[in-house]
């Protein structure tokens, strides 16, 4: 009987010792640490405010060796990604424990320029038709702009709805001659220059050729842009 009791006591002691040499990692602890590392990495790519959501964790609690737990979070993508799968390696006292693949979703919030009213194609982007708003911009992060852009003379290359984020991919410097704009057409022939008012049928900068139409003579001409709103037609 004493031998049996001694054996039970030994087993209980061993179980207690093993338990004392292990620790339990909760999902919340895991998610907090991974989120911190993802944000720290993504701050290398943007100054936006970031929030991270761990989409799936393959455990409810995780038993690992006792000691100081550290993590290494890596990815195959060396850039900001709204959705990505991170490789998470777990270390205890600096020694490798295990790894797992963790899907994450990252949202970025920033004060950006937004259309305060509908903006037509080829219209100027100004303080009159835009406003700064704090928006979630993770899917267009590299293409948003701030009001400092208003110092430039730019026009929209698409139609914007009210409330739509201004995307720099659809902006262009204002051309010297804009489409459907009233311009001065200079006709030069045999040393004589005559000027008339015409309507541009296209757009271009100095050196480009554009088509223009004379409302008075109902004729279409092709000329070279020589200055803002001035086109030279050589006869």
NORNOR-V742606 format. One line per field, one symbol per residue. ss: DSSP state (a for helix, b for strand, c for the rest). A space follows every 50 residues. Layout:
ss=???
//
This chain:
ss=caaaaaaaaaaaaaaaaaaacbbbbbaaaaaaaaaaaaaaaaccccccbb bbbbccccccbbbbbcccbbbbbbccccccccbbbbbbbbbbccbbbbbb bbbbbbbbbbbbbbbcccbccccbcccccbbbbbbbcaaaaaabccaaaa accbbbcccbccccbcbaaabbbcccbccccbbbbbbbbccbbbbbbbbb cccbccccbbbbbbccccbbbbbbbbbccbbbbbc
//
